Amino acid sequence: MMSPDLIHVYQKQLDKIEPGASSMDPAKFIQNRWGLISGENGVYGLNTVRYEDFDVGAVGCVVCHSGKAAGEFIVGLGSKNVDVVRMAKDLNRLEKWWKVFGKKIKRNQKPIKM
């Protein structure tokens, strides 16, 4: 799980960029860095969960228990590409940054409609 409302940073970037259109596409970045699979609606298995008054980012089972074969996305196919250690280290760094700067950013952004 991610710090409350940190998931909005990812979602806001997805709204700005056409999937696969650029190297700045956050879904492609996450796919290349952490080995997660992305599609036209973002990263498979990266979910937004409502908890009290916050939206919390959480990875679901599909992150590890899905894959692609012959270009098709298949739930249940194991993924050998997920780098859980890198993901945890990156999220740990992001969380530290978010604790310092997140409140300032949150005040200036409009809520994202889901």
N, C-alpha and C positions, 0 to 999 in steps of 0.2 A: 504494500500500500504506500501511496505517496502522501505528502503533507496535504492537508485540506486545501482545496482550490488550485493546487499546482497543476492539476490536469487541464485547467483552462488555458494555460500557456500553450500546451500542445494543441488543444482544440482550436485556439485562436489562430495559430499558425496554419493549421489545416484549412481553415476557412479562407485564408489569403492566397493559397497556392493550389493550382491544379495538380492533382496527384500525378506523380511521375514526370511532371513538366520541368523540374529543375533539381539541381543537387541540393537546393535549400528545402526541398520537400521533407518535412519532419518524419513522415512515415518511411520514406526511403532511407533517411539518415538512421532511424531506429533499426530498420531492416539490416542495413550494412554494418552498423556498430554492434548490435546485440543479437543479430541472427533471427529476429522475429519476422514473420511474414506479413506483408502489407498488401492491401487490395485497394480498390477505388474509394472505399470509405474509411481508409486509415489502416491501423495495425490490428490484425485479428487477435482477439484475446485481451486487448488493452481496453478496459471497461471503466465507465464512470459510475460510481456507486454513491447514492445519496445517504449521508450519515448526519443526523441532526440537521444543522443549518448549512452543511458543507457538501461540496462534491469532492469525492476522494477517488483518485486513480488507483485501480487495482488490476493486477494481471490475473487472468482466468486460466483454467485448465488448457484451453485451446492454444495458449502460447507454446507450451511444450508438446502437447498431444495433437498436433496437426502438422501437415507438410504439403509439399507440392510434388506431384508425379505427372509427367507428361503435360505440364502446364496447368493441371487441374489442382485446386485446393481441396484437400481431403482431411476431414476431421477424423482423428483416431490414428492417423499416420504419425509415427514418432518423428521428432525433429532432432537432428544431430547438430544443428547450427546455433541453437540458443546458448548464449554466453551469460549464464546467470551471475557469475562472479563480476564480470565487467558491468552488467546491468546494476548490480547492487552497489558497486563502487561509484558509478556515475550518479545514481539516484541519491546516494549519501552526500556527494558533493553538491548536487542540485538542492537538496533539502537544506543544507547549511546556507547556501546562497538565498534560498527562498525565505528562511527565517529572518534574514537581514533586510532583503529588498522586497519581499512579497507584498507586504502591507502597502508600500508606496505604489506598487504597480496596480494592486487590486483597487485602490481608491480611484485610479484614473481610467480603468477599463469599464466598458459597458458589459452587463451580464450577457452570457451566451445562451441563446435559445436552443433547446434540445428537441 
